[in-house]
Amino acid sequence: MDPILNEESNTEFQAEPGTEPRIEPRRRKQQKKRTLPIPSFLRHLGEDVRWYYDIRLWSPLILLLLILSLLPGKQTVQTPAETVPAATVVEILPEEETAPTEEAVIPEAAALARLADSVGAGRSDNVKAVIMWVAVNRSEDRANGYGQSLLTEISRPNQWQGYDETTLYTDETYAMAKQVLETQAKGGLRPLDSDMLWFILNDDGSITVRNQFTATANQKWREKTVK
């Protein structure tokens, strides 16, 4: 029968005959480590760790998207359109030939010029000027039945020998009449005294003016002849 081996005999080997037995050191029996129970909240730790690493990989992209979403939208700058001024068409009308503006005719000057050219026709300008001043003196004299306006004294009938109110006067005579009226208005020096109210046209082309119509026994008229 085989010998019964105990625990010690299991660890020892029988020596072969003629050899010394080898003593094996006794091994210490290892005790089983007791495992601690894992709490339930740690059972998904591995999964959480894997999710953590996944988040770290995606975090740059998520962060970039978050920044882009916070940035304001691209604003389009609208530049004002250049407004081109509308071309204005200027219509140039042909110049019309306009007659020079005629000076307004002075009625008193026209009446004096008509009187001088009709009564003193063919005579000198000095004679015509004397005729004009006689008419002016009559318009200012009130002692001998005159003293009306100049136009009234000129147009009074049977007062002027050879007077014709339809006679056309010349520009030169009209200019002389305006000078007579200007001298009267300014109180200038007159070629006749203010009492010379009558005249006679002589055959030699001269004119004789006097201060009385007829001679009297006590006073002789004063007269002046102008050629």
HUVENTA-V849636 format. One record per residue. N is the residue number from 1. RES is the residue in one small letter. PHI is phi in degrees with one decimal (none if undefined). OMEGA is omega in whole degrees, -180 to 180 (NA if undefined). Layout:
n=N res=RES phi=PHI omega=OMEGA
n=N res=RES phi=PHI omega=OMEGA
This chain:
n=1 res=m phi=none omega=179
n=2 res=d phi=-73.3 omega=179
n=3 res=p phi=-69.9 omega=180
n=4 res=i phi=-82.8 omega=-178
n=5 res=l phi=-103.3 omega=174
n=6 res=n phi=-95.7 omega=-178
n=7 res=e phi=-66.1 omega=-179
n=8 res=e phi=-71.7 omega=-177
n=9 res=s phi=-70.1 omega=179
n=10 res=n phi=-72.1 omega=-177
n=11 res=t phi=-92.7 omega=-179
n=12 res=e phi=-110.6 omega=177
n=13 res=f phi=-108.2 omega=178
n=14 res=q phi=-73.3 omega=-179
n=15 res=a phi=-80.7 omega=177
n=16 res=e phi=-69.1 omega=-179
n=17 res=p phi=-62.6 omega=179
n=18 res=g phi=83.6 omega=178
n=19 res=t phi=-122.9 omega=179
n=20 res=e phi=-80.6 omega=-179
n=21 res=p phi=-68.1 omega=-179
n=22 res=r phi=-96.3 omega=-178
n=23 res=i phi=-91.9 omega=179
n=24 res=e phi=-87.3 omega=177
n=25 res=p phi=-67.9 omega=-178
n=26 res=r phi=-79.1 omega=-180
n=27 res=r phi=-84.5 omega=179
n=28 res=r phi=-81.4 omega=-178
n=29 res=k phi=-72.7 omega=180
n=30 res=q phi=-76.9 omega=179
n=31 res=q phi=-90.4 omega=179
n=32 res=k phi=-69.4 omega=176
n=33 res=k phi=-77.3 omega=179
n=34 res=r phi=-84.2 omega=-180
n=35 res=t phi=-84.6 omega=179
n=36 res=l phi=-81.0 omega=178
n=37 res=p phi=-70.3 omega=-179
n=38 res=i phi=-85.8 omega=179
n=39 res=p phi=-63.4 omega=-175
n=40 res=s phi=-69.6 omega=-177
n=41 res=f phi=-77.0 omega=179
n=42 res=l phi=-98.4 omega=-177
n=43 res=r phi=-68.1 omega=-179
n=44 res=h phi=-97.9 omega=-178
n=45 res=l phi=-63.7 omega=-179
n=46 res=g phi=-63.1 omega=178
n=47 res=e phi=-64.8 omega=178
n=48 res=d phi=-63.2 omega=179
n=49 res=v phi=-64.3 omega=178
n=50 res=r phi=-61.2 omega=178
n=51 res=w phi=-65.5 omega=178
n=52 res=y phi=-61.8 omega=179
n=53 res=y phi=-65.9 omega=177
n=54 res=d phi=-65.1 omega=178
n=55 res=i phi=-62.7 omega=-180
n=56 res=r phi=-64.4 omega=179
n=57 res=l phi=-71.7 omega=-177
n=58 res=w phi=-90.5 omega=-175
n=59 res=s phi=-60.1 omega=178
n=60 res=p phi=-59.6 omega=180
n=61 res=l phi=-67.3 omega=179
n=62 res=i phi=-64.8 omega=179
n=63 res=l phi=-63.0 omega=179
n=64 res=l phi=-63.7 omega=178
n=65 res=l phi=-64.2 omega=179
n=66 res=l phi=-65.1 omega=179
n=67 res=i phi=-65.4 omega=180
n=68 res=l phi=-63.4 omega=180
n=69 res=s phi=-71.4 omega=180
n=70 res=l phi=-83.0 omega=-180
n=71 res=l phi=-68.8 omega=177
n=72 res=p phi=-66.8 omega=180
n=73 res=g phi=-64.3 omega=-179
n=74 res=k phi=-66.8 omega=-179
n=75 res=q phi=-92.1 omega=179
n=76 res=t phi=-85.3 omega=-180
n=77 res=v phi=-82.6 omega=180
n=78 res=q phi=-90.9 omega=178
n=79 res=t phi=-83.3 omega=-179
n=80 res=p phi=-61.0 omega=-180
n=81 res=a phi=-67.9 omega=180
n=82 res=e phi=-69.8 omega=180
n=83 res=t phi=-91.8 omega=179
n=84 res=v phi=-85.3 omega=-180
n=85 res=p phi=-60.2 omega=-179
n=86 res=a phi=-68.0 omega=-180
n=87 res=a phi=-71.3 omega=180
n=88 res=t phi=-92.4 omega=-180
n=89 res=v phi=-92.6 omega=179
n=90 res=v phi=-97.6 omega=-180
n=91 res=e phi=-89.1 omega=-179
n=92 res=i phi=-93.7 omega=180
n=93 res=l phi=-83.3 omega=178
n=94 res=p phi=-63.1 omega=-179
n=95 res=e phi=-66.9 omega=178
n=96 res=e phi=-86.0 omega=178
n=97 res=e phi=-74.8 omega=-179
n=98 res=t phi=-100.1 omega=178
n=99 res=a phi=-71.2 omega=179
n=100 res=p phi=-57.6 omega=-178
n=101 res=t phi=-64.9 omega=-180
n=102 res=e phi=-79.7 omega=178
n=103 res=e phi=-71.2 omega=179
n=104 res=a phi=-62.0 omega=-178
n=105 res=v phi=-77.3 omega=176
n=106 res=i phi=-84.4 omega=-176
n=107 res=p phi=-58.0 omega=-178
n=108 res=e phi=-64.2 omega=179
n=109 res=a phi=-67.1 omega=178
n=110 res=a phi=-64.7 omega=180
n=111 res=a phi=-66.9 omega=178
n=112 res=l phi=-64.6 omega=-179
n=113 res=a phi=-64.9 omega=179
n=114 res=r phi=-66.4 omega=178
n=115 res=l phi=-63.7 omega=-177
n=116 res=a phi=-68.6 omega=-177
n=117 res=d phi=-74.8 omega=179
n=118 res=s phi=-85.4 omega=-180
n=119 res=v phi=-76.0 omega=-178
n=120 res=g phi=-101.5 omega=180
n=121 res=a phi=-61.1 omega=179
n=122 res=g phi=80.1 omega=-178
n=123 res=r phi=-106.9 omega=-174
n=124 res=s phi=-74.1 omega=178
n=125 res=d phi=-66.0 omega=178
n=126 res=n phi=-64.5 omega=178
n=127 res=v phi=-65.3 omega=179
n=128 res=k phi=-62.6 omega=178
n=129 res=a phi=-65.1 omega=179
n=130 res=v phi=-64.7 omega=178
n=131 res=i phi=-60.2 omega=180
n=132 res=m phi=-62.6 omega=-177
n=133 res=w phi=-69.5 omega=175
n=134 res=v phi=-63.7 omega=178
n=135 res=a phi=-65.2 omega=178
n=136 res=v phi=-65.6 omega=179
n=137 res=n phi=-61.8 omega=180
n=138 res=r phi=-65.7 omega=-180
n=139 res=s phi=-68.4 omega=-179
n=140 res=e phi=-101.2 omega=-176
n=141 res=d phi=-92.3 omega=180
n=142 res=r phi=-118.1 omega=-177
n=143 res=a phi=-86.1 omega=-175
n=144 res=n phi=-117.4 omega=177
n=145 res=g phi=86.1 omega=178
n=146 res=y phi=-104.9 omega=176
n=147 res=g phi=87.5 omega=175
n=148 res=q phi=-83.6 omega=178
n=149 res=s phi=-64.8 omega=-177
n=150 res=l phi=-62.1 omega=180
n=151 res=l phi=-65.8 omega=180
n=152 res=t phi=-68.6 omega=180
n=153 res=e phi=-67.3 omega=180
n=154 res=i phi=-73.3 omega=-177
n=155 res=s phi=-85.2 omega=179
n=156 res=r phi=-66.2 omega=-176
n=157 res=p phi=-71.2 omega=176
n=158 res=n phi=58.1 omega=180
n=159 res=q phi=-114.8 omega=-174
n=160 res=w phi=-129.7 omega=-179
n=161 res=q phi=-70.9 omega=177
n=162 res=g phi=81.4 omega=-178
n=163 res=y phi=-75.2 omega=177
n=164 res=d phi=-135.5 omega=-177
n=165 res=e phi=-71.5 omega=178
n=166 res=t phi=-95.0 omega=-179
n=167 res=t phi=-68.2 omega=176
n=168 res=l phi=-84.8 omega=-180
n=169 res=y phi=-96.1 omega=180
n=170 res=t phi=-91.8 omega=179
n=171 res=d phi=-65.5 omega=-180
n=172 res=e phi=-65.6 omega=180
n=173 res=t phi=-68.1 omega=178
n=174 res=y phi=-65.4 omega=177
n=175 res=a phi=-64.9 omega=176
n=176 res=m phi=-63.3 omega=-179
n=177 res=a phi=-64.8 omega=178
n=178 res=k phi=-67.0 omega=177
n=179 res=q phi=-66.7 omega=178
n=180 res=v phi=-61.8 omega=180
n=181 res=l phi=-66.6 omega=178
n=182 res=e phi=-67.6 omega=178
n=183 res=t phi=-63.1 omega=178
n=184 res=q phi=-63.0 omega=-178
n=185 res=a phi=-67.5 omega=-178
n=186 res=k phi=-88.7 omega=-179
n=187 res=g phi=71.7 omega=-179
n=188 res=g phi=-76.8 omega=-178
n=189 res=l phi=-73.5 omega=-179
n=190 res=r phi=-98.4 omega=177
n=191 res=p phi=-77.6 omega=179
n=192 res=l phi=-128.1 omega=172
n=193 res=d phi=-71.0 omega=-174
n=194 res=s phi=-71.7 omega=180
n=195 res=d phi=-94.1 omega=176
n=196 res=m phi=-79.6 omega=-172
n=197 res=l phi=-114.7 omega=-178
n=198 res=w phi=-132.4 omega=179
n=199 res=f phi=-151.8 omega=176
n=200 res=i phi=-130.1 omega=178
n=201 res=l phi=-87.0 omega=-179
n=202 res=n phi=-87.4 omega=-178
n=203 res=d phi=-69.8 omega=-180
n=204 res=d phi=-81.9 omega=178
n=205 res=g phi=94.4 omega=179
n=206 res=s phi=-88.9 omega=178
n=207 res=i phi=-134.4 omega=179
n=208 res=t phi=-118.4 omega=-180
n=209 res=v phi=-110.3 omega=-180
n=210 res=r phi=-150.5 omega=-175
n=211 res=n phi=-98.6 omega=177
n=212 res=q phi=-135.1 omega=180
n=213 res=f phi=-80.0 omega=176
n=214 res=t phi=-131.1 omega=180
n=215 res=a phi=-82.0 omega=177
n=216 res=t phi=-115.8 omega=-177
n=217 res=a phi=-69.8 omega=-175
n=218 res=n phi=-91.3 omega=-175
n=219 res=q phi=-138.9 omega=175
n=220 res=k phi=-96.0 omega=-178
n=221 res=w phi=-67.3 omega=171
n=222 res=r phi=-99.4 omega=-179
n=223 res=e phi=-142.1 omega=-179
n=224 res=k phi=-149.5 omega=-179
n=225 res=t phi=-108.5 omega=-179
n=226 res=v phi=-128.2 omega=177
n=227 res=k phi=-101.6 omega=NA
